[in-house]
Amino acid sequence: MSIPMSQQLRVAWYIMKQRLRGRERYPLVLMLEPLFQCNLACAGCGKIDYPEDTLRKRMPVADALRAVDESNAPVVSIAGGEPLIHKELPQIVEGIIQRKKYVYLCTNALLLDARMDDYTPSPFLTLSIHLDGNRERHDESVCREGVFDKAVAVIRKALDRGFRVNINCTLFAHEDPEDVASFFDFVTELGVEGITMSPGYSYQHAPRQDVFLGRRQSKRLFRRIFRIAREKKLHWPFNHSWMYLDFLAGNQAYQCTPWSNPTYNIFGWQKPCYLLVDEGYASSFNELMETTEWDRYGTGRNAKCNDCMAHCGYEGTAVNDMFARPLNALRVLMRGSRLDGEMAPELPLIEGAEPAAREIEIPAGQISRRGITEDR
């Protein structure tokens, strides 16, 4: 776990207070989307699938900070779109830091070199750079050549200036575990503080639908990646709880807790989470928590959710499990994740909640982003 001890303790104290108060549902991370406009059109992202007038909208600073205060989550992840397009983003970030909240500013880094002087290094600010793999893989993912090299150059500059820097990596179908391991080695040697990773969620509005992993595919992929690390004695600074990593390896049958990562964007409080965009909105955080039919969402409950293993839905579950079963969590920490044998059984599907993606076994070493399959 790469998160600094001071941040771990502050978040742990927040969680303890919620549990002592008997709160069943509470946020850990606020997902703040101050705009949807982006300067890339990635194959696996549907966030820019809006009319032009919507893409021009910007969240006022006051609205953004009011959302931070309403949720009172200890961590705020600023996403989009590309947040750095927002001209008032420095004021939003500074306002969140003044509230002693931890900010993860997600960016593809194309504008970061020009905008870096707008921000000051702080223990409460992490630049979370989007990189989906090594040069060929990432540029293919974002559908533009040269983006990887620009991002890496800016990462080096940000590290030299004293910023906390995190890598945000989404894994898609046809990943080669050896290539993923090589990428994790590269960014670790680069000196980033942490690696946030997640299997790609199948956005309905994404321009490509053949890039997403099914649930068992995801677990097999992560077992292969983790096995490489174990065999080669590699140590990667994952920005995750070890129980979430154990879940990715197929050893935990977790249910999603979407309220742990609520989303506020230019339309309001999005139901039920960052990834489902057509389920409606609430006008306040309290309305979101009280009126959302949470039991309609999650593994086995909703076809849109069945292949999702994203950290925004399951990291909160894993963290809560660590507090609920500390001895079990300690055993996983000491022994590491089991990487062979049977996986934990899937949660049962309710009627009508059929799997969202077809489960197929993809041979390692093959990729398919242009409608063809090529041997590497």
Protein Blocks (a to p, Z undefined) as FASTA:
>chain_A
ZZdfklmmmmmmmmmmmmmnopabdcfbdcddfbfbdcbdcfkbcklmccfklmmpccdf
klmmmmmmmnopabdcddedjfklpmklmmmmmmmmmnopacddddehlmmmmmmmmpcc
dfkbccddddfbdfklmmmmnopghklmmmmmmmmmmmmnopacdddddddehiafklmm
mmmmmmmmnopabdcdddddddfkbcbfklbccfklmmmmmmmmmmmmmmnopacddfbd
fklmmmmnopaccdddfklmccddfkbccdfbfklmknopcfbfklmmmmpcfklgcehk
amklmmpccfklmmmmmmmmmmmmmmlmmmmmmnopafedjddddddddehiacfbdcdd
ddehiacfeopacdZZ
